[in-house]
Amino acid sequence: MSVATPLSPPAGSAAPARVHRTLALGIILAVQLMVVLDATIVNIALPGIAKDLRLGPAGLSWVITAYTLTSGGFLLLGARAGDLLGRKRVFMAGIGLFTAASLLGGLAPNSDLLIGARALQGLGGALAAPSALAFLMVMFPEGRERLRALGYYAAVSVGGGAVGLILGGLLTQIGSWRWVLFVNVPVGVAVVVLAHLFLSETPRRRGHFDLVGALTATSGATSLTYGFVRAASNGWGDPLTVSALALGVGLLTLYVILERRAAEPITPLRLFADRGRSASYGARLLVAGAMLGMLFFLTQFVQLVLRYSPLETGLAFLPFSVFLFATSQLSARRLTPRYGGRSVMVVGLSLSTLALLLMTRLTGTSSYLEILVPAVLFGSGNGLAFVPLTSASLAGVSPRDSGAASGLVNVTQQLGGALGLAVLVSIFGSAGAAVAGRSAAAARAAFALGADHVFAGASLIMGVTVLLLLAAMRGRNAGTPIDSVAAEIPEWVRELDLGEEQPEFVEA
């Protein structure tokens, strides 16, 4: 086994050390931006993809869910791989796979190859993202430097979605939908080269991969998703639809059995012993499904019904992202410490439910203002709920489970988005919103009708989430008070298991 020896800057070289830290932070932020971008950048390009590759809503949804399923399904395995094989090695492998898959997807001549490339992108992101955060924590000491670095990381994580919508619109308009994938290639190559120069390896450790658990969970979620999506085009009585749904339930049941018996489970089931924490995971699953479904159909609505250009569509969603970011900061700094996490969550998600109900009033002749108001309301509601919901998912977790608990936050969000979108696509199909052979005006009206059913379904999902939180967290205050600067650093981040040695900067 060969492990790179960290090189410390010579005495008196504080300035070069700062340069190395800045470069390393740039690498980490670039990776996080790539991963976050690809969850939204493709949304703006969906109409172009549908036209070029002849995909309907059911097939088009796989362009999104293929990424979220593999990203969420293998995220915990990616974190474990970094612990056992070395973080630099896994980080570079993940970025290399993500970059190659982006090139493959951009060149894809058909939908099957594009969806396969998106799945590989998700796998690459799942390998790279956990190591990126771990590197950030060891390269910046406790105190102001770490807070500043975490602030940049959080800003990229929250604001990356807005950048993805605008950048996706720009690239699609001046080039084609393929450029939303090609843009990752030069960035990915640069990240791999810089990571090789400025990051050093962590030692390998002994342990076991719960590969069977990861594959079983991902396969089960994929089978369920396929069943819901197929129901949109073939009906709920279709034998393959029923078989896929039954197989998905069976695989997820097997996953629970395997995790109970595994020596080193990828998901310790004791994390679900606390009622409030279990409710927070369930709530995140449902919220992610409603949110991804809303974005999937509303971005298409703006282009197909309002006839906005891709760039205009990206800019049209900027207020949504701005309010999402602003209210998340307000929630973290003011509202949650003062009123408690449960109250802020319930109020926030109630606003999101109201926003989705307002969207059900959209028609083929609606104006942008009729979209702007509920979109801003939805962004504000989700922003309010984001911080206390995350806090509730991590509260009371023991140090040995901190990594799994934090990973599960992202896993439930990714898999919830995939499953929720699949359910909403089946609702769209059941609404009879087929547009083939109709006039342009009739097609717009038909899409609006199907979208209204989707928004009604999403509002039901969000409403159930509110009731779940009220029932499960009765008598408790979900969310840890944020009463100091140090509290802005989650406990699970401070207690990340980084191995026996911590990577340092390698001098150029």
Backbone torsions as a table, in degrees:
resi	resn	phi	psi	omega
1	MET	NA	132.5	-179.2
2	SER	-115.3	122.9	179.7
3	VAL	-121.6	127.7	-180.0
4	ALA	-64.6	135.5	179.0
5	THR	-86.2	123.3	179.2
6	PRO	-63.3	136.0	178.2
7	LEU	-103.9	125.1	177.8
8	SER	-89.6	144.3	177.5
9	PRO	-62.1	143.0	178.6
10	PRO	-63.5	162.8	-179.0
11	ALA	-55.9	138.5	178.2
12	GLY	80.9	10.4	-176.9
13	SER	-108.4	44.7	-179.0
14	ALA	-61.5	-38.8	-178.3
15	ALA	-64.0	-48.5	176.1
16	PRO	-59.7	-36.3	179.0
17	ALA	-62.7	-39.7	178.3
18	ARG	-65.5	-38.5	177.8
19	VAL	-61.7	-43.4	-179.9
20	HIS	-63.9	-41.2	178.4
21	ARG	-63.7	-39.6	179.4
22	THR	-63.7	-43.2	178.7
23	LEU	-64.3	-42.5	179.5
24	ALA	-64.2	-40.4	177.3
25	LEU	-62.9	-38.3	176.7
26	GLY	-61.3	-39.5	177.6
27	ILE	-61.7	-47.7	-177.5
28	ILE	-63.0	-45.0	-179.0
29	LEU	-66.7	-36.7	178.2
30	ALA	-62.8	-41.0	179.1
31	VAL	-66.0	-46.5	179.9
32	GLN	-61.3	-39.1	179.0
33	LEU	-64.7	-41.7	178.5
34	MET	-60.0	-45.6	-177.2
35	VAL	-66.0	-43.8	-179.4
36	VAL	-69.8	-41.6	-179.3
37	LEU	-55.9	-42.7	-173.1
38	ASP	-72.7	-5.8	172.3
39	ALA	-83.2	-16.9	-177.1
40	THR	-127.0	-28.8	-171.5
41	ILE	-61.3	-31.9	-177.3
42	VAL	-74.1	-23.1	-178.6
43	ASN	-55.8	-42.9	-178.4
44	ILE	-67.4	-29.0	-177.0
45	ALA	-86.1	-1.5	-174.3
46	LEU	-58.0	-46.1	178.5
47	PRO	-59.2	-38.9	177.8
48	GLY	-66.0	-40.8	177.1
49	ILE	-63.6	-44.2	-179.9
50	ALA	-60.0	-40.6	-178.1
51	LYS	-70.4	-45.9	-176.4
52	ASP	-71.0	-39.9	-174.5
53	LEU	-103.4	6.7	176.0
54	ARG	55.1	58.8	-179.9
55	LEU	-112.5	136.3	171.0
56	GLY	-88.4	-180.0	-178.6
57	PRO	-55.2	-39.2	-178.6
58	ALA	-64.3	-50.1	178.7
59	GLY	-66.8	-36.5	-178.1
60	LEU	-64.8	-32.0	-178.7
61	SER	-62.5	-26.4	-179.9
62	TRP	-69.9	-21.9	175.4
63	VAL	-62.9	-32.3	177.7
64	ILE	-87.6	-49.0	-172.7
65	THR	-71.1	-28.1	177.2
66	ALA	-59.6	-36.8	178.7
67	TYR	-72.2	-49.2	-174.8
68	THR	-69.1	-34.3	-180.0
69	LEU	-64.4	-49.8	-178.2
70	THR	-73.1	-35.0	177.8
71	SER	-63.1	-47.8	179.2
72	GLY	-72.9	-39.0	-175.6
73	GLY	-67.2	-28.8	-175.9
74	PHE	-113.7	9.8	-177.7
75	LEU	-63.8	-46.9	179.9
76	LEU	-66.2	-35.3	177.3
77	LEU	-67.0	-35.7	177.2
78	GLY	-64.1	-40.0	177.1
79	ALA	-64.1	-41.9	179.0
80	ARG	-65.6	-38.8	178.8
81	ALA	-62.0	-39.7	177.4
82	GLY	-62.6	-38.5	178.2
83	ASP	-63.7	-43.6	-171.0
84	LEU	-88.3	-36.0	-173.1
85	LEU	-101.2	-13.2	-175.7
86	GLY	108.6	128.1	-172.1
87	ARG	-69.5	-38.1	-179.6
88	LYS	-64.2	-42.8	-178.7
89	ARG	-61.5	-47.6	-178.4
90	VAL	-70.2	-38.8	178.4
91	PHE	-59.0	-49.7	-178.1
92	MET	-68.0	-36.9	177.7
93	ALA	-63.8	-41.7	179.4
94	GLY	-63.8	-44.8	179.2
95	ILE	-66.9	-38.4	177.2
96	GLY	-61.4	-43.8	178.3
97	LEU	-65.6	-42.9	179.1
98	PHE	-60.0	-43.0	-178.5
99	THR	-67.2	-46.6	179.3
100	ALA	-62.3	-39.9	179.3
101	ALA	-66.9	-34.3	176.9
102	SER	-63.5	-43.4	178.1
103	LEU	-63.8	-43.9	179.6
104	LEU	-61.8	-42.9	179.7
105	GLY	-66.0	-38.9	178.7
106	GLY	-65.0	-29.2	-179.8
107	LEU	-92.8	-3.4	-172.1
108	ALA	-56.9	125.3	178.5
109	PRO	-85.8	-10.0	-178.8
110	ASN	-148.1	170.2	-174.7
111	SER	-68.3	-35.0	-178.6
112	ASP	-61.2	-44.6	-179.6
113	LEU	-68.6	-37.6	178.4
114	LEU	-63.8	-45.8	-179.6
115	ILE	-65.0	-39.6	176.1
116	GLY	-62.2	-40.8	178.0
117	ALA	-65.1	-38.5	177.9
118	ARG	-64.5	-36.7	176.6
119	ALA	-64.0	-41.2	177.8
120	LEU	-66.4	-35.9	174.5
121	GLN	-58.3	-45.9	179.6
122	GLY	-61.4	-39.8	178.1
123	LEU	-64.7	-42.6	177.9
124	GLY	-61.9	-42.6	177.7
125	GLY	-63.9	-37.4	179.6
126	ALA	-65.7	-30.6	177.5
127	LEU	-77.0	-37.9	-171.8
128	ALA	-84.8	-40.1	-169.9
129	ALA	-60.0	-45.6	-179.1
130	PRO	-61.8	-39.1	179.7
131	SER	-69.0	-31.8	179.4
132	ALA	-61.0	-46.3	-179.8
133	LEU	-67.1	-38.2	179.1
134	ALA	-63.1	-42.2	177.0
135	PHE	-60.4	-41.2	-179.5
136	LEU	-59.6	-41.5	-175.0
137	MET	-68.9	-33.0	-178.0
138	VAL	-89.0	-17.3	-177.8
139	MET	-88.7	-14.3	-179.6
140	PHE	-122.1	122.9	-177.2
141	PRO	-67.6	162.2	176.7
142	GLU	-55.9	146.9	176.3
143	GLY	113.1	-149.1	-170.4
144	ARG	-63.0	-40.5	-177.7
145	GLU	-63.1	-42.8	-179.0
146	ARG	-68.5	-40.3	178.3
147	LEU	-60.3	-41.6	179.8
148	ARG	-64.8	-43.5	179.8
149	ALA	-63.6	-42.4	178.1
150	LEU	-66.0	-33.4	176.3
151	GLY	-62.9	-43.6	176.6
152	TYR	-62.8	-41.9	-179.0
153	TYR	-62.2	-44.7	179.8
154	ALA	-65.6	-40.0	179.7
155	ALA	-62.0	-42.0	178.3
156	VAL	-66.7	-39.9	-178.7
157	SER	-63.9	-42.5	-178.0
158	VAL	-82.5	-42.9	-176.1
159	GLY	-82.1	-12.4	-178.5
160	GLY	-62.0	-31.6	178.1
161	GLY	-62.5	-42.0	178.2
162	ALA	-65.9	-41.9	177.9
163	VAL	-61.2	-39.9	179.9
164	GLY	-62.0	-41.4	-179.9
165	LEU	-64.9	-44.3	-178.0
166	ILE	-72.3	-45.9	-179.8
167	LEU	-64.1	-39.7	177.1
168	GLY	-60.5	-41.9	177.1
169	GLY	-64.0	-42.1	-179.4
170	LEU	-64.5	-48.8	-177.6
171	LEU	-65.4	-39.1	179.7
172	THR	-66.5	-37.5	-176.2
173	GLN	-74.7	-42.1	-177.0
174	ILE	-85.6	-19.1	179.4
175	GLY	-126.4	-101.9	175.3
176	SER	-159.9	177.6	179.6
177	TRP	-60.9	-24.1	-177.4
178	ARG	-64.1	-25.3	-177.0
179	TRP	-74.3	-16.7	175.2
180	VAL	-69.7	-17.5	174.5
181	LEU	-97.6	-41.4	179.8
182	PHE	-60.2	-30.0	-175.7
183	VAL	-62.1	-24.5	179.4
184	ASN	-73.0	-21.2	-170.8
185	VAL	-66.8	-55.9	-179.9
186	PRO	-63.7	-35.3	178.7
187	VAL	-65.7	-44.5	-179.9
188	GLY	-63.1	-42.0	178.3
189	VAL	-62.1	-44.3	179.7
190	ALA	-62.7	-40.6	179.9
191	VAL	-63.7	-42.8	179.9
192	VAL	-62.2	-44.5	-179.6
193	VAL	-63.8	-47.3	-178.4
194	LEU	-67.7	-36.5	177.8
195	ALA	-63.9	-39.5	177.6
196	HIS	-61.7	-34.9	-176.8
197	LEU	-83.5	-36.2	-167.4
198	PHE	-115.1	-3.7	175.5
199	LEU	-114.3	144.4	177.2
200	SER	-116.7	161.0	-170.5
201	GLU	-79.7	148.1	169.1
202	THR	-94.2	152.9	-177.1
203	PRO	-67.6	151.1	173.9
204	ARG	-71.2	153.9	179.1
205	ARG	-131.9	157.0	177.9
206	ARG	-84.2	144.8	-179.7
207	GLY	166.4	-176.4	-176.7
208	HIS	-122.7	145.8	172.1
209	PHE	-91.2	134.0	172.8
210	ASP	-91.2	61.7	-176.1
211	LEU	-65.9	-37.6	179.9
212	VAL	-63.0	-41.5	178.8
213	GLY	-63.0	-44.5	-179.5
214	ALA	-63.9	-43.9	-179.0
215	LEU	-67.4	-38.7	-179.6
216	THR	-66.0	-44.4	179.9
217	ALA	-63.9	-46.3	-177.9
218	THR	-66.7	-41.7	179.1
219	SER	-64.7	-39.8	178.8
220	GLY	-64.0	-45.1	179.1
221	ALA	-64.9	-38.6	179.3
222	THR	-65.0	-42.4	180.0
223	SER	-64.2	-42.5	176.4
224	LEU	-61.0	-45.0	179.8
225	THR	-60.3	-45.2	178.9
226	TYR	-60.7	-40.8	179.5
227	GLY	-61.3	-44.6	179.0
228	PHE	-65.5	-43.1	-178.5
229	VAL	-67.3	-40.4	179.6
230	ARG	-65.8	-32.8	178.5
231	ALA	-60.6	-28.3	179.8
232	ALA	-65.0	-32.7	-176.5
233	SER	-105.6	-26.2	-173.9
234	ASN	-116.9	-5.0	177.9
235	GLY	90.1	159.4	-177.3
236	TRP	-74.8	-17.7	179.4
237	GLY	-89.2	-3.8	-179.8
238	ASP	-61.1	131.5	-177.3
239	PRO	-56.8	-39.8	-179.3
240	LEU	-70.1	-33.9	175.6
241	THR	-62.0	-49.5	-179.7
242	VAL	-62.2	-42.4	-179.0
243	SER	-63.4	-42.8	-179.3
244	ALA	-64.4	-41.8	179.0
245	LEU	-65.6	-42.4	179.5
246	ALA	-65.4	-41.8	178.6
247	LEU	-63.2	-40.6	179.0
248	GLY	-61.8	-46.0	178.2
249	VAL	-62.2	-41.7	-179.9
250	GLY	-63.6	-44.1	-179.9
251	LEU	-66.1	-39.5	178.9
252	LEU	-69.1	-33.8	174.2
253	THR	-65.3	-42.8	177.0
254	LEU	-62.2	-37.3	178.6
255	TYR	-59.7	-44.1	178.9
256	VAL	-62.4	-43.0	179.5
257	ILE	-62.2	-44.5	-179.2
258	LEU	-64.1	-41.1	-178.4
259	GLU	-66.6	-31.0	178.1
260	ARG	-68.0	-27.2	-175.8
261	ARG	-102.3	-12.8	-175.4
262	ALA	-69.2	140.5	178.4
263	ALA	-66.8	-40.9	178.3
264	GLU	-130.2	77.4	-174.8
265	PRO	-66.0	147.2	177.7
266	ILE	-71.3	-26.1	176.8
267	THR	-131.5	97.2	177.3
268	PRO	-61.4	118.3	-175.5
269	LEU	-68.5	-14.0	177.0
270	ARG	-65.4	-16.8	176.9
271	LEU	-63.9	-23.2	-177.3
272	PHE	-93.8	4.8	-178.7
273	ALA	-68.6	-31.8	179.3
274	ASP	-82.0	127.3	-175.3
275	ARG	-62.7	-43.7	-179.0
276	GLY	-65.2	-41.1	-179.8
277	ARG	-67.3	-41.7	177.7
278	SER	-60.2	-41.3	179.2
279	ALA	-63.9	-36.3	-179.8
280	SER	-67.4	-38.0	176.5
281	TYR	-65.3	-43.9	177.6
282	GLY	-62.6	-39.6	179.2
283	ALA	-64.6	-41.8	179.2
284	ARG	-64.2	-38.7	177.6
285	LEU	-58.8	-46.4	-177.3
286	LEU	-71.4	-42.9	-179.9
287	VAL	-61.6	-43.2	179.8
288	ALA	-62.2	-39.7	178.6
289	GLY	-63.6	-44.6	179.3
290	ALA	-65.7	-40.2	-176.8
291	MET	-69.9	-45.7	-179.2
292	LEU	-65.6	-39.5	177.4
293	GLY	-63.3	-41.0	178.5
294	MET	-61.2	-48.1	-179.3
295	LEU	-64.2	-40.0	-178.6
296	PHE	-58.3	-47.1	-176.6
297	PHE	-85.6	-34.1	-176.9
298	LEU	-71.7	-36.2	176.5
299	THR	-64.4	-36.8	176.0
300	GLN	-71.4	-36.7	178.4
301	PHE	-58.7	-44.8	-178.0
302	VAL	-62.7	-37.8	-178.7
303	GLN	-82.2	-40.6	-174.3
304	LEU	-83.9	-35.6	-176.6
305	VAL	-96.4	-50.7	177.7
306	LEU	-78.7	-14.5	178.0
307	ARG	61.5	41.5	173.3
308	TYR	-79.5	152.0	173.2
309	SER	-73.5	164.7	178.7
310	PRO	-56.6	-42.7	-179.8
311	LEU	-66.9	-42.6	177.5
312	GLU	-61.2	-35.6	178.6
313	THR	-65.6	-45.0	177.9
314	GLY	-59.0	-43.7	178.8
315	LEU	-68.4	-32.6	179.9
316	ALA	-63.6	-27.3	-180.0
317	PHE	-92.4	0.8	179.8
318	LEU	-60.2	-43.4	177.4
319	PRO	-57.9	-37.4	177.5
320	PHE	-57.6	-47.9	-178.1
321	SER	-69.5	-38.5	179.7
322	VAL	-62.2	-45.7	-179.6
323	PHE	-70.4	-33.5	176.0
324	LEU	-60.5	-46.2	-179.3
325	PHE	-68.2	-46.4	-175.6
326	ALA	-64.1	-44.2	-178.2
327	THR	-73.1	-26.8	175.2
328	SER	-66.9	-38.6	176.4
329	GLN	-68.1	-41.2	178.1
330	LEU	-62.5	-40.7	179.2
331	SER	-63.5	-44.6	-177.1
332	ALA	-68.7	-41.2	-171.6
333	ARG	-89.7	-30.1	-171.9
334	ARG	-122.0	-56.2	-165.9
335	LEU	-75.2	-47.2	-178.3
336	THR	-63.5	-45.1	177.1
337	PRO	-61.8	-31.4	-174.3
338	ARG	-86.6	-42.0	-172.5
339	TYR	-109.2	-11.0	-179.7
340	GLY	93.6	148.8	-174.3
341	GLY	-64.8	-39.6	-176.7
342	ARG	-61.6	-46.1	-178.4
343	SER	-63.4	-43.1	-178.5
344	VAL	-66.1	-41.1	178.4
345	MET	-61.0	-48.7	-176.2
346	VAL	-64.0	-43.3	178.5
347	VAL	-63.8	-45.7	-178.5
348	GLY	-60.8	-48.0	-177.8
349	LEU	-73.0	-25.0	173.0
350	SER	-67.4	-39.9	175.3
351	LEU	-62.0	-41.0	178.8
352	SER	-63.9	-39.0	177.2
353	THR	-62.6	-44.3	177.8
354	LEU	-61.3	-41.1	179.7
355	ALA	-59.9	-43.9	179.9
356	LEU	-66.9	-35.4	175.9
357	LEU	-64.2	-37.7	176.5
358	LEU	-64.6	-33.0	179.9
359	MET	-68.2	-21.9	179.7
360	THR	-69.3	-9.2	179.8
361	ARG	-91.1	0.9	-179.4
362	LEU	-70.0	144.4	178.7
363	THR	-132.5	-179.8	178.6
364	GLY	-68.3	-9.2	179.2
365	THR	-117.2	15.6	-178.5
366	SER	-66.7	156.2	177.8
367	SER	-101.2	170.4	179.4
368	TYR	-63.2	-35.4	-179.8
369	LEU	-60.1	-35.4	179.1
370	GLU	-69.8	-17.7	174.7
371	ILE	-93.3	-38.1	-174.4
372	LEU	-61.1	-46.8	-175.7
373	VAL	-60.5	-53.9	179.0
374	PRO	-66.8	-31.0	178.9
375	ALA	-65.0	-43.0	177.6
376	VAL	-65.4	-41.0	178.8
377	LEU	-63.8	-40.6	179.5
378	PHE	-66.3	-45.0	178.0
379	GLY	-61.5	-40.7	179.7
380	SER	-65.0	-44.4	-179.3
381	GLY	-63.2	-46.0	179.0
382	ASN	-66.8	-35.8	177.4
383	GLY	-63.0	-41.7	178.0
384	LEU	-61.5	-40.0	-173.8
385	ALA	-81.3	-19.7	-169.6
386	PHE	-60.3	-51.7	-174.5
387	VAL	-66.6	-52.4	179.7
388	PRO	-65.0	-29.3	177.6
389	LEU	-67.6	-41.2	176.9
390	THR	-66.3	-42.5	179.1
391	SER	-60.6	-42.1	179.6
392	ALA	-64.3	-31.0	179.5
393	SER	-72.6	-21.7	-175.5
394	LEU	-110.5	-11.0	-176.3
395	ALA	-66.2	134.3	175.1
396	GLY	75.7	11.6	-179.7
397	VAL	-83.1	134.8	179.4
398	SER	-71.9	155.0	-179.4
399	PRO	-54.7	-36.1	-177.4
400	ARG	-67.8	-21.9	-179.3
401	ASP	-106.1	6.9	-173.1
402	SER	-63.7	-41.3	179.8
403	GLY	-66.0	-44.1	179.5
404	ALA	-64.9	-39.5	-179.0
405	ALA	-65.4	-44.0	179.7
406	SER	-67.0	-38.0	177.3
407	GLY	-66.0	-35.7	-179.1
408	LEU	-65.8	-28.5	175.0
409	VAL	-58.2	-47.1	-179.8
410	ASN	-73.1	-36.3	-179.4
411	VAL	-62.8	-47.6	-179.3
412	THR	-63.2	-33.5	178.7
413	GLN	-67.6	-44.5	-178.3
414	GLN	-69.9	-48.7	-178.4
415	LEU	-69.6	-35.3	176.1
416	GLY	-62.5	-39.4	177.3
417	GLY	-62.0	-43.1	-179.1
418	ALA	-65.5	-47.5	-178.2
419	LEU	-68.5	-41.2	179.5
420	GLY	-62.8	-42.2	178.1
421	LEU	-62.7	-40.5	179.2
422	ALA	-61.4	-43.6	178.7
423	VAL	-62.4	-43.0	-177.9
424	LEU	-70.9	-32.4	174.7
425	VAL	-64.2	-39.1	178.4
426	SER	-66.6	-34.4	175.8
427	ILE	-65.7	-42.5	178.3
428	PHE	-58.8	-45.6	-179.8
429	GLY	-65.2	-39.5	-179.9
430	SER	-67.6	-22.5	179.3
431	ALA	-75.0	-5.3	177.7
432	GLY	71.5	40.2	-175.6
433	ALA	-92.9	34.5	176.2
434	ALA	-69.8	138.4	-174.1
435	VAL	-114.7	-1.2	-175.2
436	ALA	-62.6	134.4	173.7
437	GLY	77.7	13.5	-179.9
438	ARG	-107.9	164.7	174.5
439	SER	-69.2	164.7	-178.4
440	ALA	-61.0	-42.8	-179.3
441	ALA	-64.6	-42.6	179.3
442	ALA	-66.9	-36.6	178.4
443	ALA	-63.5	-41.7	179.0
444	ARG	-64.7	-42.7	179.1
445	ALA	-64.2	-39.2	-179.9
446	ALA	-66.4	-41.7	178.9
447	PHE	-64.4	-41.2	179.2
448	ALA	-61.3	-39.5	178.8
449	LEU	-63.2	-46.8	178.3
450	GLY	-63.3	-40.0	179.3
451	ALA	-64.4	-37.5	177.5
452	ASP	-59.4	-41.1	176.8
453	HIS	-64.4	-37.7	178.1
454	VAL	-62.8	-46.8	-178.7
455	PHE	-65.3	-33.9	175.9
456	ALA	-65.1	-42.8	176.7
457	GLY	-63.2	-41.5	179.3
458	ALA	-65.5	-36.7	178.0
459	SER	-65.9	-34.9	176.7
460	LEU	-65.3	-43.1	177.6
461	ILE	-59.8	-44.9	-178.5
462	MET	-67.5	-39.0	177.8
463	GLY	-63.2	-40.8	176.7
464	VAL	-61.8	-36.9	178.4
465	THR	-60.9	-44.9	178.6
466	VAL	-60.3	-45.8	179.7
467	LEU	-63.8	-37.9	178.3
468	LEU	-61.1	-45.2	-179.2
469	LEU	-66.9	-40.7	179.4
470	LEU	-63.6	-40.4	-177.5
471	ALA	-73.8	-42.9	-172.8
472	ALA	-81.0	-26.3	-175.3
473	MET	-108.8	22.4	178.7
474	ARG	-61.9	129.3	176.6
475	GLY	83.6	4.3	177.8
476	ARG	-132.4	163.5	179.0
477	ASN	-111.6	98.6	-177.2
478	ALA	-70.5	129.9	177.5
479	GLY	112.3	133.3	179.9
480	THR	-82.1	133.8	178.9
481	PRO	-59.3	140.4	177.8
482	ILE	-104.8	91.4	-172.4
483	ASP	-114.5	9.2	177.3
484	SER	-155.0	166.6	178.5
485	VAL	-62.3	-39.5	-178.3
486	ALA	-62.6	-28.4	-178.7
487	ALA	-68.0	-15.8	178.1
488	GLU	-71.2	-16.9	174.4
489	ILE	-92.5	111.9	-178.3
490	PRO	-57.5	146.7	-178.8
491	GLU	-58.9	-38.0	-177.8
492	TRP	-65.4	-27.6	178.1
493	VAL	-72.6	-41.4	-178.6
494	ARG	-67.5	-23.5	-174.9
495	GLU	-107.7	19.3	178.2
496	LEU	-56.6	134.1	177.8
497	ASP	-79.6	105.9	-173.8
498	LEU	-105.6	15.5	177.3
499	GLY	84.5	-176.6	-175.9
500	GLU	-77.2	-27.3	178.7
501	GLU	-122.1	149.1	179.6
502	GLN	-108.3	133.3	-178.6
503	PRO	-66.9	140.6	177.0
504	GLU	-113.9	-176.8	177.3
505	PHE	-84.3	139.7	174.6
506	VAL	-96.8	127.8	-178.8
507	GLU	-65.9	141.0	177.3
508	ALA	-69.5	NA	NA
